[in-house]
Amino acid sequence: MENAEASPLKRSPRGLDENSEEEYSSLSTLLQHFASIPTIDKAWTFKSTSEKGSQCMFSISQPNLLANQNRRYILSSHISKGSPNGVIFEWAAFPIEMPSGSIMVPSPSGSKLLVVRNLEKGSTTTFEIWGPSRVEKEFHVSSSVHGSVYSDGWFEGISWNDDETFVAYVAEEQAPSKPVFTNSGYKKGSSSDMECGSWKGQGDWEEDWGETYPRKREPAIFVINVNSGEVHPVEGTNKLSVGQVVWAPASRGLQQYLVFVGWPSDTRKLGIKYCYNRPCALYSVRAPFSKSKDREPGKNAIEEASPVKLTQRISSAFFPRFSPDGKALMFLSAKSSVDSWAHSATQSLHRIDWSIDGKPTADADIVDVVPVVMCPDDGCFPGLYSVKFLSKSWLSDGSTMILSSVWGSTEVILLVNMLSGKVSRISPGNSSFSWTLLALDSDNIIAVSSSPSDVPEIKYGSIVGNSSAEALASWQDISSPIYRCSEKVISLLSSRQSSIIKIPVRDISENLTAGANKPYESIFVSSKCKSHDLCDPLIVVLHGGPHFISLSSFSKSLAFLSSIGYSLLIVNYRGSLGFGEEALQSLPGKIGSQDVNDVLAAIDHVIDMGLADPSKITVLGGSHGGFLTTHLIGQAPDKFAAAATRNPVCSLPLMVGTADIPDWCYAETFGHLGKSMYTEAPSSEHLVVFHSKSPIAHISKVKTPILFLLGAKDLRVPICTGLQYARALKEKGTEVKVLVFPEDNHAIDRPQSDFESFLNIGMWFKKHCK
C-alpha cells in the first residue's frame, strides 16, 4: 500500500478571507517599500587630511524586519568645493555596518574615534579607541565596575576632555548585592550569578525612571583614561540621577571639572521619558583624576569632591554647552514645564559666565538669552521647543549658536547670538517643509529637509551676511544614495502634495488669553488632482502628549497610508508645541473638551473647503491622540466610519493608579490646581472628575468600528486601560479588533510591531472606508 503524503492545510490569518488576504499581501509588499527607507540619525564633520575640503560621516539606521531590530551603519563622504558657490559630495562606495548596542563619539580634534560596545547583560563593556586606520587601544570594563553605558539621548553623555586623554561618560551604577540562597538556606557573603547550587533572591524593590527605563536603577558618571584604561567613578553624586556630562574648559596645569545635569532621585521617581517637568539642575564636580594642589581653607577632601550646584535660582537646567573660548556656559531650561506641571512647554536659553582660571561657584548669575515667548505676533518667532543642539554648535565668531527648534507645524534651523539674544531663522521662511540640523562644516550647515509627501533630502547651507545681523543661508541640494527609494514609492509620492492650513478657533472668548484665541494649524496631505471632483477618504491623524507636535516632515508610516488612497488631516490642536506658551497652557484642565472641539472644527473646516467628504472620515491617534480618538467616536458617534488607536488613554481613574506618570492625570485634568491636589491615593471626588474627563464616560454612544494596537510592556499608558475599553465595546456589540505586542512599550516601535501595526491600520480603513 502506497504512503500518501497529506498536503499541509492552508490557513489564513484570523479575520482574512481569500479576497482580503490578497489585499493584505499587496499592502504588506507596499509597506515594505516604505519601511526600508533609511533614516540619518547623526552626522559628524572632520578636516580632511589632504587639507582640501572636509570629511563627513553619517550614522544611518534602517529596519531589519527579519531580525526585528534596526540595522545601523556608517556612510562617509568627502566634501570639496565645486562651482564658485557650490560643493561636491563624493560618497564612499559602500556603507559599513555597526554592531547593535555600539556608540560612536569622535574626539574634539577628529583624530580619534571612541567606540563603546554595550554587550549582553552581565558582560563587560568594551571601549575602543580608533585612529585613522586601526584600533589603537581596547579596554574591557567589568560589570562589577558599572553596567551598560547610557545611549538614550537624555541621560546619555559621553565627552572627551580637551587634550583627549580622558573620556567622561554615564553608565548604570553597579547593582546592589542580592541575597544568595542554597539548599541549606541563606548563604552569607557574596556569590556569583553562575555559582552552582545557589540562587539569588530579588532583594528590595527599587524605583526606576519609568517608560523605556525598566531595570535602569541609577545612572552615574565615570571617567576612563584612554591611555591606561583605568576607570574611576565620580564621587559625591548620591541622591542624584545624573546625565549629559561635559568637560569644563581649563588652563593647563589647573584642576579639571565636569559639568553635568542632576535629577533628584531620593524621592518618588516619576516617568522621565518625554517629561521635561522633572526638576533638574546643572552641577560641577572635580574630575576624579584631577589632583587638588591647593585645598580651600576650611574644606576637607570629601567637601572638595562634592558637586557644586550651579543653577540654584532656576528649577530646570539641562543640555550644557560651553562657548569655544570657554568663557560662557549655555544651557536650556524647561522652567515653564516644572512650574506648570505640563510635561512639555516652551523652553528658554540661558548663560552663565565661566572663569577657566577659578573654581565653579554656586552663586553665579544666570543671564536670560532667549526667554519664554507667551504670545508671538503672526509669523514671528514663537519660542524654543524640542530644541536639538549639536555637540559642536558654534559658528566661528564664537558667539553664535546654531540649533533646531519647532516653529508652528515645522522644524526650523535657528541662529542665536548668546550676547544679544537675537534669534534668526536661516531655514527658508516661505517653506512648509521641515528642516533638521545634522552638522556644521566650518560655518556651513549640513541639514535634511522633507515634507509629508517628499522623501528627505540632504541640503548644504552657506550663511550669507553677518551672523549677528539678519543672517540668511543659501541652500544647495546634495545628491545622496541614502534616501534612494523604489520606483514604486517615487511614483506614488509624486502624485501627493501637502500644505499647512490655519484653523480659526471656534467661539473666541474674552476668558481666554490672546494666544489661546489665535488660529492653530493642521497639515493636509492629498492627491494633486481630484478624480471627477470626488474627495479621497480622509484619515484624521492626532498626536500624543498632548503637549507635543506633528511636524511637516516625512513619516514612512503616514506616507504609506497616504499612498493607498487617503488624504491626511494632521491636527496640531491648541496645547501643541510651537505656538507660544499661552496657547499651550490653554489646554490643561480642558482635556476631552477643548482639544476634542479643536479636532472637530478642523474636520469641518476642510469639509467646508471642499477637501473632504463628510461620509468618508476615519481617525487615528496614539497615547493622548488615542484619548482624543476614543473621545471623538463617543462624542461624535456619527462622524467617523472607522477608528484606530495605539496605546490610548481611555480611563483616567485606571491610569492614575497604574501609570509611571500619575501626575500627568492631575495636571491635565485639573489644570493649574493639579499640582497642589496631587496625591498617590486619589479621593473618590477626584476619581469622579477623572471619569468625567475620560473617553470611557461616553462609551454607551460609540458605534464606530475600532482597531486597538497595544504594547504589553507599556508603563506610560498601561495595557489595562485599552483592554478595559475594548472589552466594554465588545460587550455592547461594537465591532472591535485588538492586536497586542507582548514585547513592546508605549511607542510600539520595534520594527516588526511597527510594520504590523500600520499594515493592520491600512487594512482596517480599507475595510470600513474605501
C-alpha positions in Angstrom: 0.0 0.0 0.0 1.5 3.4 -1.0 2.0 6.1 1.6 0.2 9.2 0.5 1.7 12.4 2.0 -1.0 14.7 3.2 -0.8 18.3 1.9 -0.4 20.8 4.7 -3.7 22.6 5.5 -3.6 26.2 4.2 -4.9 28.6 6.8 -5.4 32.3 6.5 -4.8 34.6 9.5 -7.9 35.2 11.6 -10.2 37.7 10.0 -8.9 37.3 6.5 -10.9 35.6 3.7 -9.3 34.8 0.3 -10.0 38.3 -1.1 -8.9 40.2 1.9 -5.8 38.0 2.2 -4.8 39.1 -1.3 -5.1 42.8 -0.4 -3.2 42.1 2.9 -0.4 40.7 0.8 -0.4 43.6 -1.6 -0.4 46.2 1.1 2.4 44.4 3.0 4.6 44.5 -0.1 4.0 48.2 -0.5 4.6 48.9 3.2 8.0 47.1 2.9 9.0 49.6 0.2 8.3 52.4 2.6 9.7 50.7 5.7 13.1 50.1 4.0 13.8 53.8 3.6 16.8 54.6 5.8 17.0 57.4 8.4 20.0 59.6 9.2 20.4 59.7 13.0 23.6 61.8 13.3 26.4 63.3 11.3 30.0 64.5 12.1 32.4 66.5 10.0 36.3 66.4 10.1 39.1 68.3 8.5 40.4 66.4 5.5 44.0 65.1 5.9 44.7 66.4 2.4 43.9 70.0 3.6 41.4 70.2 0.7 37.7 70.1 1.7 36.4 68.0 4.6 35.0 64.6 5.5 31.5 63.9 6.7 30.4 60.7 8.4 26.7 59.8 8.6 25.2 57.4 11.1 22.2 55.7 9.4 19.6 53.3 10.6 17.2 51.0 8.7 14.7 48.5 10.0 15.7 44.8 9.7 12.3 43.2 9.8 13.6 39.6 10.0 15.9 40.3 12.9 13.3 42.7 14.5 15.9 45.4 15.2 17.3 48.4 13.5 20.4 47.9 11.3 22.9 50.7 11.9 25.7 51.7 9.5 28.1 54.4 8.7 28.4 56.1 5.3 31.2 58.6 4.6 31.6 61.4 2.1 34.4 63.8 1.0 33.2 67.4 0.7 35.0 69.6 -1.8 34.5 72.9 -3.5 32.7 72.7 -6.8 31.3 75.6 -8.7 32.1 79.1 -7.2 29.2 78.9 -4.7 28.7 75.1 -4.6 30.2 71.9 -3.1 30.5 68.3 -4.2 29.9 65.3 -2.0 31.9 62.3 -3.1 30.3 59.3 -1.4 32.1 56.1 -0.3 31.3 53.1 -2.5 29.6 51.2 0.4 28.5 51.8 4.0 30.0 49.9 7.0 27.6 48.2 9.3 27.9 48.9 13.1 27.0 46.2 15.6 23.9 46.8 17.7 24.5 48.4 21.0 27.5 50.4 19.9 28.1 54.1 20.4 30.5 56.4 18.4 31.9 59.7 19.6 34.7 61.5 17.7 37.4 63.3 19.7 37.5 67.2 19.6 40.3 67.2 17.0 38.7 64.5 14.9 42.0 62.4 15.1 40.4 59.7 17.3 37.1 57.9 17.4 35.7 56.3 20.6 33.5 53.2 20.0 31.6 51.9 23.0 30.1 48.4 22.8 27.4 47.5 25.3 27.4 43.7 25.3 24.9 41.3 26.7 23.6 41.6 30.3 26.3 40.7 32.8 29.1 41.0 30.2 31.8 43.6 30.0 31.6 46.9 28.3 34.2 47.4 25.6 35.9 50.8 24.9 37.8 51.0 21.6 40.0 54.0 20.6 40.3 54.1 16.8 42.9 56.0 14.8 42.7 56.8 11.1 43.4 53.2 10.1 43.1 50.8 13.1 42.1 50.2 16.7 44.8 51.8 18.8 43.5 50.8 22.3 40.9 48.4 23.6 39.7 48.2 27.1 37.1 45.9 28.8 35.3 47.2 31.8 33.7 44.6 34.0 30.1 44.6 35.1 31.5 44.8 38.7 32.6 48.4 37.9 29.3 49.5 36.2 26.5 48.4 33.9 25.8 49.4 30.4 26.7 52.9 29.1 23.6 55.1 28.5 22.8 55.9 24.9 19.2 57.0 25.3 19.6 60.7 24.3 18.6 62.0 27.7 20.8 60.7 30.5 23.4 59.9 27.8 26.6 61.9 28.0 30.0 60.9 26.5 32.6 63.7 26.5 36.3 63.9 25.6 38.4 66.3 27.5 40.4 69.0 25.5 43.7 67.2 25.4 42.0 63.9 24.5 43.4 61.9 27.4 40.2 61.2 29.3 36.6 60.4 28.5 33.7 61.1 30.9 30.5 59.0 30.4 27.3 58.0 32.0 26.7 54.3 32.9 24.4 52.3 35.1 25.7 52.2 38.6 26.8 48.8 39.9 23.7 47.0 41.2 23.5 46.3 44.9 24.1 42.8 46.0 21.2 40.4 46.3 20.6 37.7 49.0 22.0 34.3 48.0 20.3 31.0 48.9 21.4 27.4 48.7 19.6 24.1 49.7 20.7 24.9 53.2 19.1 28.3 53.2 20.7 31.8 53.2 24.4 32.0 52.3 26.5 34.7 53.9 28.8 36.8 51.8 28.7 37.5 48.0 28.2 34.9 45.3 28.4 34.8 41.5 25.2 34.5 39.5 26.6 31.4 37.8 27.7 29.6 41.0 26.4 26.1 41.0 24.0 25.1 43.8 22.8 28.6 44.7 20.3 31.1 43.5 19.8 34.8 44.0 16.8 36.4 45.6 15.2 39.7 44.4 16.1 41.9 47.4 14.5 45.2 48.0 12.4 46.8 45.2 13.8 50.0 43.8 12.1 52.5 41.6 13.3 53.3 38.1 12.5 56.2 35.8 9.5 54.5 34.2 8.8 54.1 30.5 11.8 52.9 28.4 13.9 52.7 31.7 12.8 49.4 33.3 15.5 47.9 35.4 17.6 51.1 34.9 18.2 52.0 38.5 20.7 54.8 38.7 22.8 56.5 36.0 26.2 57.5 37.4 29.3 59.3 35.9 32.6 57.5 35.3 35.9 58.7 33.7 38.2 56.4 31.7 41.9 57.2 31.0 42.2 56.4 27.3 45.9 55.6 27.6 45.8 53.1 30.5 42.1 52.1 30.5 41.8 52.9 34.2 38.2 53.8 35.2 37.2 55.9 38.2 33.7 56.8 39.3 32.8 60.4 40.1 32.1 60.5 43.8 29.6 62.7 45.7 26.6 62.4 43.4 24.5 60.4 45.9 20.8 61.2 45.8 21.1 62.3 42.2 20.5 60.6 38.9 23.0 62.2 36.5 23.5 62.6 32.8 24.6 64.9 29.9 28.1 65.2 31.3 30.6 67.6 29.6 34.2 68.7 30.5 34.6 72.2 31.6 37.5 74.1 29.9 40.6 74.5 32.0 44.0 76.1 31.6 46.9 73.7 31.5 48.1 72.6 35.0 44.8 73.5 36.7 42.2 71.1 38.1 39.7 69.8 35.6 36.0 69.9 36.3 33.0 68.1 34.9 29.6 69.8 34.4 26.5 67.5 34.4 22.7 67.5 34.9 21.3 66.1 38.1 17.7 64.9 38.8 16.8 64.3 42.5 16.5 60.5 43.0 15.9 60.2 46.7 12.2 60.9 46.4 9.4 59.4 44.3 10.7 58.7 40.8 8.1 59.6 38.2 8.4 58.7 34.5 11.0 60.9 32.8 10.7 59.9 29.1 9.2 62.9 27.2 8.7 64.6 30.6 10.5 67.9 30.9 8.6 68.8 34.0 11.0 66.9 36.2 13.2 69.4 38.3 16.9 69.3 37.4 19.9 71.4 37.8 23.5 71.8 36.5 26.3 70.7 38.8 30.1 70.9 38.6 32.4 68.4 40.2 36.2 67.9 40.2 37.2 65.2 37.8 38.4 62.1 39.7 41.9 62.0 38.0 42.4 65.7 38.8 44.6 66.2 41.9 44.0 69.1 44.2 47.1 71.1 44.8 45.7 73.8 47.0 42.8 72.9 49.3 40.4 75.6 50.1 40.6 76.8 53.7 38.1 75.0 56.0 37.4 72.2 53.4 38.3 68.6 53.7 38.8 66.2 50.8 35.2 65.0 50.9 33.8 68.5 50.7 36.1 69.4 47.9 34.9 66.4 45.9 31.3 67.3 46.4 29.4 68.7 43.4 28.6 72.4 43.3 25.0 73.3 42.2 25.4 75.9 39.5 21.8 76.7 38.9 20.3 77.4 42.3 18.0 80.1 41.1 16.1 78.1 38.4 14.1 74.9 38.6 15.3 73.3 35.4 18.6 73.3 33.6 19.9 70.8 31.0 21.9 70.3 27.8 25.0 72.3 28.9 27.3 73.6 26.2 30.5 75.7 26.6 31.4 78.5 24.2 34.6 78.0 22.1 36.6 80.4 24.3 35.4 78.6 27.5 34.0 81.9 29.0 30.3 81.1 28.8 28.2 78.0 29.8 24.9 77.9 27.8 22.0 75.7 28.8 18.3 75.1 28.2 15.6 75.3 30.8 12.1 73.8 31.0 11.1 76.0 33.9 7.7 76.5 32.3 7.1 72.8 32.5 8.4 72.4 36.0 6.3 75.3 37.3 3.1 74.4 35.5 3.4 70.6 35.5 2.7 70.5 31.8 5.0 67.6 30.7 6.4 69.8 27.9 6.2 73.5 27.3 8.1 76.5 25.9 11.8 76.3 26.7 14.3 79.1 27.4 18.0 79.5 26.8 20.4 80.8 29.4 24.0 81.7 30.0 26.4 81.5 33.0 29.7 83.4 32.7 32.6 81.0 33.4 36.1 81.6 34.6 38.5 79.0 33.4 41.1 80.1 36.0 38.8 79.8 39.0 36.6 77.2 40.7 32.9 76.9 39.9 30.7 78.8 42.3 27.1 78.2 43.4 26.0 81.8 43.2 26.7 82.5 39.5 24.4 85.0 37.8 22.1 83.4 35.2 21.6 85.5 32.1 18.4 85.0 30.1 19.4 84.8 26.5 16.1 83.6 24.8 13.2 83.9 27.2 9.8 82.1 27.0 7.5 83.6 24.4 4.0 83.9 25.6 2.0 85.1 22.6 4.0 85.5 19.3 2.9 88.0 16.7 1.7 86.4 13.5 4.7 85.0 11.6 7.2 85.8 14.3 9.4 83.6 16.5 7.1 81.5 18.8 9.8 80.5 21.3 12.0 77.4 21.7 10.6 73.9 21.6 12.2 70.4 21.5 15.5 72.1 20.8 18.3 70.0 19.3 21.9 71.0 20.0 24.9 69.7 18.1 28.0 68.6 20.1 29.8 71.3 18.1 27.1 74.0 17.8 29.1 77.3 17.4 30.0 79.4 14.4 33.5 80.8 14.0 32.6 84.1 15.6 32.5 82.3 18.9 29.2 83.9 20.0 26.6 82.4 17.6 25.0 79.1 18.3 23.1 77.0 15.7 20.2 74.8 16.7 16.9 73.4 15.5 13.5 74.1 17.1 9.8 73.9 16.4 8.1 76.9 14.7 4.3 76.2 14.3 4.0 72.9 12.5 7.5 72.9 11.1 11.0 72.2 12.4 13.4 75.1 11.6 17.1 75.9 11.9 17.9 79.0 14.0 21.0 81.1 14.8 21.1 82.5 18.3 23.6 85.2 19.4 24.5 84.4 23.1 25.3 88.0 23.8 22.4 89.9 22.3 19.8 87.1 22.4 18.9 87.8 18.8 17.3 84.8 17.0 17.4 84.4 13.2 15.7 81.8 11.2 18.0 80.5 8.4 16.0 77.7 7.0 13.7 79.1 4.3 10.9 81.1 5.9 8.5 80.6 2.9 8.7 76.8 3.1 6.2 74.4 4.7 9.0 71.7 4.7 10.7 70.8 8.0 14.5 71.2 8.3 16.6 69.0 10.7 20.1 70.1 11.6 22.8 67.4 11.2 26.3 69.0 11.5 28.4 72.1 10.9 31.2 72.1 8.2 33.1 75.2 9.5 30.4 77.9 9.1 28.4 75.9 6.6 25.4 73.7 7.5 24.5 70.1 6.7 20.8 69.5 7.1 17.9 67.4 5.9 14.7 68.8 4.5 11.4 66.9 4.0 7.7 67.1 3.9 4.9 64.6 4.4 4.9 64.0 0.6 8.6 64.4 0.0 11.3 62.0 1.0 14.2 63.6 3.0 16.9 65.3 1.0 20.3 66.5 2.2 20.9 70.2 2.0 24.2 72.2 2.3 23.8 75.8 3.6 26.2 78.7 3.4 25.5 81.6 5.6 25.2 84.9 3.8 25.9 88.2 5.7 27.0 88.9 9.2 25.8 86.2 11.6 25.0 88.8 14.3 22.8 90.8 11.9 20.0 89.5 9.7 21.5 86.2 8.7 20.4 84.2 5.7 21.5 81.0 4.2 22.0 79.9 0.6 21.0 76.2 0.3 22.2 73.7 -2.2 20.6 70.3 -2.9 23.0 67.4 -2.4 22.7 64.2 -4.4 22.9 61.3 -2.0 22.5 57.5 -2.1 21.0 57.4 1.4 17.4 58.2 0.6 17.0 56.5 -2.8 13.6 54.8 -2.9 12.0 52.2 -5.1 10.3 53.3 -8.3 7.0 52.4 -6.7 7.5 54.8 -3.8 8.7 57.6 -6.1 5.7 57.2 -8.4 3.2 57.2 -5.6 4.6 60.2 -3.8 4.8 62.2 -7.0 1.1 62.3 -7.0 0.8 63.6 -3.4 1.0 67.1 -2.0 1.0 68.7 1.4 0.2 72.1 2.9 -0.3 73.8 6.2 -3.8 75.1 6.9 -4.7 77.7 9.5 -7.8 76.7 11.6 -9.8 79.5 13.2 -10.7 79.0 16.9 -14.5 78.4 17.3 -16.2 80.5 19.9 -13.5 83.0 20.6 -13.8 84.0 24.3 -12.7 87.0 26.4 -12.0 84.5 29.1 -9.1 83.0 27.1 -5.7 84.5 26.7 -4.8 86.2 23.4 -2.6 83.3 22.5 -5.4 80.8 23.0 -7.7 82.7 20.7 -5.2 82.6 17.8 -5.7 80.1 14.9 -4.0 76.7 15.3 -2.7 74.6 12.4 -3.3 71.3 10.5 -1.1 69.7 7.9 -3.2 68.5 4.9 -1.8 65.7 2.6 -3.8 64.9 -0.5 -3.7 63.9 -4.1 -2.6 66.5 -6.6 -5.7 66.0 -8.7 -9.3 65.0 -7.9 -11.0 62.3 -9.8 -14.4 63.5 -11.1 -14.4 66.1 -8.3 -14.5 63.4 -5.7 -12.5 63.6 -2.5 -10.4 60.7 -1.3 -11.4 59.3 2.1 -9.8 61.2 5.0 -7.7 60.0 7.9 -7.6 62.4 10.8 -4.2 62.0 12.5 -3.8 63.0 16.1 -0.5 63.3 18.0 0.0 62.4 21.7 1.2 64.4 24.5 -0.9 66.5 24.5 2.0 68.9 24.6 3.7 67.5 21.5 3.6 68.4 17.8 3.1 66.7 14.5 5.8 68.1 12.2 5.5 68.7 8.4 8.3 66.2 7.9 8.4 62.9 6.2 6.9 59.9 8.0 7.2 56.5 6.4 4.1 55.2 8.1 1.9 58.2 7.2 3.3 58.3 3.6 2.2 54.6 3.3 -1.4 55.4 4.4 -1.5 58.4 2.0 -0.2 56.3 -0.9 -3.0 53.8 -0.6 -5.6 56.5 -1.4 -6.3 58.5 1.7 -6.0 62.2 2.4 -4.5 63.0 5.8 -5.6 65.8 8.2 -2.8 66.0 10.8 -4.2 68.3 13.5 -2.0 70.4 15.9 -4.8 71.4 18.3 -4.3 74.1 20.9 -1.9 72.8 23.5 0.6 71.6 20.9 4.2 72.9 20.9 5.3 75.6 18.6 2.6 78.3 19.0 3.6 80.2 22.2 3.1 79.5 25.9 -0.4 80.9 26.2 -1.8 78.7 23.5 -0.1 75.7 25.1 -1.3 76.4 28.6 -4.9 76.9 27.5 -5.4 73.1 27.4 -4.6 71.7 30.9 -7.9 71.4 32.8 -9.9 71.2 29.5 -8.8 67.9 28.0 -11.7 66.0 26.5 -13.4 69.2 25.6 -11.2 72.0 24.1 -8.9 69.5 22.2 -11.9 67.5 21.0 -13.7 70.6 19.8 -10.5 71.8 18.0 -10.3 68.5 16.1 -14.0 68.7 15.1 -13.5 72.3 14.0 -10.5 71.3 11.8 -12.5 68.5 10.2 -15.5 70.8 9.5 -13.0 73.4 8.1 -11.6 71.1 5.4 -15.1 69.8 4.6 -16.3 73.5 4.1 -13.2 74.0 1.8 -14.3 71.0 -0.3 -11.3 69.0 0.6 -13.1 66.1 2.4 -16.3 64.0 2.1 -18.2 64.0 5.4 -19.2 60.4 4.8 -15.7 59.1 4.4 -13.8 60.1 7.6 -11.6 58.0 9.8 -9.5 58.8 12.8 -6.1 57.6 14.0 -4.2 58.5 17.2 -1.8 57.2 19.8 -1.4 58.0 23.5 -3.2 61.3 24.1 -4.1 61.1 20.4 -5.8 57.8 21.3 -7.5 59.6 24.1 -8.9 62.0 21.5 -9.7 59.2 19.1 -11.8 57.4 21.6 -13.4 60.6 22.8 -14.3 61.6 19.3 -16.1 58.4 18.4 -18.1 58.8 21.7 -18.9 62.5 21.5 -19.4 62.5 17.7 -20.7 58.9 17.1 -22.0 59.5 13.6 -18.9 61.3 12.2 -16.4 58.5 11.7 -16.5 55.4 9.5 -13.7 53.8 11.4 -11.1 54.4 14.0 -7.6 53.1 15.0 -5.6 53.8 18.1 -2.2 52.9 19.6 -1.9 52.6 23.4 -4.8 55.1 24.1 -5.7 56.8 27.3 -9.2 55.5 27.8 -9.8 55.7 31.5 -8.0 58.3 33.8 -9.2 56.6 37.0 -7.4 53.4 35.9 -4.4 55.2 34.6 -3.7 57.3 37.7 -3.1 54.3 39.8 -1.1 52.2 37.3 1.0 54.6 35.0 4.5 55.9 35.6 3.1 59.5 35.4 0.1 59.8 37.7 1.0 63.5 38.0 0.0 63.9 34.3 -3.5 62.8 35.1 -3.8 65.6 37.7 -2.1 68.3 35.6 -4.2 67.7 32.5 -7.5 67.1 34.4 -7.3 69.9 37.0 -5.1 72.4 35.2 -3.1 74.7 37.4 -4.7 73.3 40.5 -3.4 69.8 39.7 0.0 70.3 41.3 -1.4 71.2 44.7 -4.1 68.5 44.5 -1.8 65.6 43.6 -1.8 62.5 45.8 -0.8 58.9 45.4 -4.2 58.0 46.9 -6.9 59.8 44.8 -10.1 60.6 46.7 -13.5 59.4 45.4 -14.2 63.0 44.4 -11.0 63.1 42.3 -11.9 59.7 40.7 -15.3 61.1 39.7 -13.7 64.0 37.9 -11.2 61.7 36.2 -14.0 59.5 34.9 -16.0 62.5 33.6 -12.9 63.6 31.6 -12.3 60.1 30.2 -13.4 58.6 26.9 -15.0 55.7 28.7 -17.6 58.1 30.1 -19.0 58.3 26.5 -18.7 54.6 25.7 -22.5 53.9 25.5 -22.8 56.1 22.4 -19.9 54.5 20.5 -20.8 52.6 17.3 -17.6 53.2 15.2 -15.6 50.1 14.3 -12.2 50.5 16.1 -8.8 48.8 16.0 -6.6 48.7 19.1 -2.8 48.3 18.9 -1.4 47.8 22.4 2.1 47.3 23.8 2.1 44.8 26.7 5.1 46.4 28.3 3.8 50.0 28.2 4.5 51.7 31.5 3.2 55.1 30.3 -0.4 54.1 29.5 -0.6 50.5 30.8 -2.4 48.0 28.6 -5.2 47.6 31.1 -6.8 50.9 30.1 -7.1 50.0 26.4 -8.2 46.4 27.1 -10.9 47.6 29.5 -12.3 50.0 26.9 -12.1 47.3 24.1 -13.9 44.7 26.3 -16.6 47.2 27.2 -17.2 47.9 23.5 -17.4 44.2 22.7 -19.9 43.7 25.5 -22.2 46.2 23.8 -21.7 44.7 20.3 -19.5 47.3 18.7 -17.0 45.9 16.1 -13.6 45.8 17.8 -10.2 44.3 16.7 -7.3 44.1 19.2 -3.6 43.4 18.5 -1.3 43.1 21.4 2.5 43.2 21.0 4.0 41.3 24.0 7.5 42.9 24.0 6.6 46.5 23.1 6.4 49.6 25.3 4.5 52.8 24.7 5.9 53.7 21.3 5.3 50.2 19.7 8.4 50.9 17.6 10.1 47.6 17.3 10.4 47.0 13.5 8.1 44.1 13.2 5.5 45.6 15.6 5.5 49.0 13.8 5.2 47.2 10.5 2.3 45.0 11.6 0.6 48.0 13.2 0.4 50.1 10.1 -0.4 47.2 7.9 -3.4 46.5 10.0 -4.4 50.1 10.2 -4.4 50.3 6.4 -6.4 47.1 6.1 -8.9 48.3 8.8 -9.5 51.6 7.0 -9.8 49.9 3.6 -12.4 47.5 5.0 -14.6 50.2 6.6 -13.9 53.3 4.5 -13.0 52.6 0.9 
